[in-house]
Amino acid sequence: MSNTGTGAVPRARTHEGGSATSLVTDKGTTSIDDGVVAKIAGLAAREVSGVHAMGAGAARAFGSMKGIVGGDASVSQGVSVEVGERQAAVDLDLVAEYGTAIPDLAAAVRRNVIAAIERMCGLEVTEVNIRVDDVHLPGQERGRDRDTGDQRDAEQEPRVQ
C-alpha cells in the first residue's frame, strides 16, 4: 500500500480466510469484536441531532431501570450488527425528537454510522437499516415529574377490591 502524497490514511487489509473481523498488516493482526462495531455505531447514531434515544420500547425501559439502580445504559442498546470478513451491516432502533424530518434524520444517521465504522474499523458498511420506534414529545419527562403526587397515589391504589 503506497501513500503517494494523497494525504489519505491507508486502509487495513483483511486477511483471506481469517476470522470475521481479522485485519492484517505487515506488522501484525488486529481482531475487532462485533461488540466494538456495535458500540461505534451506537455512539455515531447518538451524535446526530434529532435522535432522542436508542432501542425498542422494552430495551429502553430496561435501560431506564438500570439507570435508576445505578447501572450504566449500554451504548450499543438498539444496535445490531453483522460483521463479515470485509463488510458490516447495521440495524438501528431509535426514537426521534418530535418535529424532526425522519427521512433527513435517517440519512444523517446512516452517513455518520458508515463514516465512523469505515474510519475506525476499516470495514465496508454495506447497509444501515433504521427503524424509528417512537417519537419523543417535548416535555414528556417534565409532565411526569409535575404530576407525581396524584399519579403515584392513583397507581398505588388497587383497581379491584
N, C-alpha and C positions, 0 to 999 in steps of 0.2 A: 504494500500500500504506500504509494508515494503521495506526499502532500506538497505539491509544487506551487507554492505561493497563493493558493486559493483561500487560505485562512480557515478552511473547513477542518473540523475535528474529525480524525479518522474513525470510521466505524469499526467495531469489533467484528471479527469473522465468527460465524457459527461453525462448529465442528460437525462434519458429516457423520451421521450415525451416533452422535453423542446423546447425552441426556437432553431433555426437552429445552432447557434454557442454558446450556453449556456454551460459554463464549471462550474462544481460543485465540490467544495472541502468541507472538514469538516468545514472550516471557512467562506464559503460563495459562491456566484455565480458570475461568470465573463462572460460577454457577449462581443463578438468580432464582430464588424460590418464588412460587406463584403468589404467595402472600405479600411479597415485596412489590410485585407488579400491581396487586390489588390495592395496596396502601398508596402507591404513587397515583393510581387512577382516582382513588377516593379523595386524596388531597387536591389533585388538579381540578376535579369537578367542583369541590367546595370553594375554590378560589374564584369561581365565576359569579359575578353579581347576578342575583335573581334566584340562586339556589339557596333555599332556606334550610333544608335538611336532607339526609340521605337515608334510604331504606324504606321498605314497605311498612305498613301500619304496625304489624306485630313486632318487627325488628326495632322500629322507633320506640315503641312502648317499652320493650325490654331494655333498650339503651337508656331511656329515661329513668327506669328503675335502678339501673346500675349507677347512674349519676347521683341519685338520691342517697344510696347507701355507700357512696364514696368510691365507686369503681369508675374507670375511665371509659367513655364511649369509644368504640372501635372506629378507627379512621377508614377501615375497609367495610363498614356497615353499608349495605345497599350496593355492594360491588361484587361481581362475579367475573372471574377471568378464566380463559382457556389459553394456555401457553403451549406453543409447539416449538419446533427446532429454531425457526427464524421469525415466527409470527405470533401475534397475540390477538385475541378477540375479547372485548369487554362488554358486559351488561351492567347497566346502572339503573337503580330505582331512586328517584329523587322527588322532593317536594319543592314546587316553585312558589316564589313570592307572588301574591296577587298583583295583577297589573303587568306582569312580565309577559312579553310575547313569547309563547312557548316554542314556536319554531326557531326563533332567534336564539333563545336560551339553549336549546338542544344543539344548534350549530356551534355556539360558543363553547359549550361543554365538550363537544366532540373534538373541536380544534385543540383545546387546552389539554385534554387527556391524551390525544395522539401525540402532540408535541412533547409532553412530559415523558411518556413511556419510550418513545423513539430516542429522545435525547439521553435519558438516564439509563436505559437498558439496552439500547441498540437493536431492539426488536421492531419489526414492521407491524403496525397495528392494522389489521385487515378490516375490522368493523368495531364500532362503538354503538351498541343498541341502548336507547334511553327510554325508560318507562316513567312517565310522570304519574306518580301515585296519588298526589294530593296537591292542593293549593293552600298556602298559608295565608290567612286573612289578617289584616292589620289589627292589632290589639287583642288577639286571641288569648295570649298568656295574661295580659293585664286584666281582661274581663274576668278570668277565673280567680285571680287574686283578690279583686274587689268584692266578689260575691262569696268569699269563703265561709263567712259565718252562717248564712242561711243555707247555702248549698251543702255544706258539710253536715249540718244538723239534719237536713232532709234526707241526705244519703245514709246517715247512720240509723235512722228510724226504720224499723221493719215495715215492709209494704203490706204484708199479710199478717193479721193477728189471730 
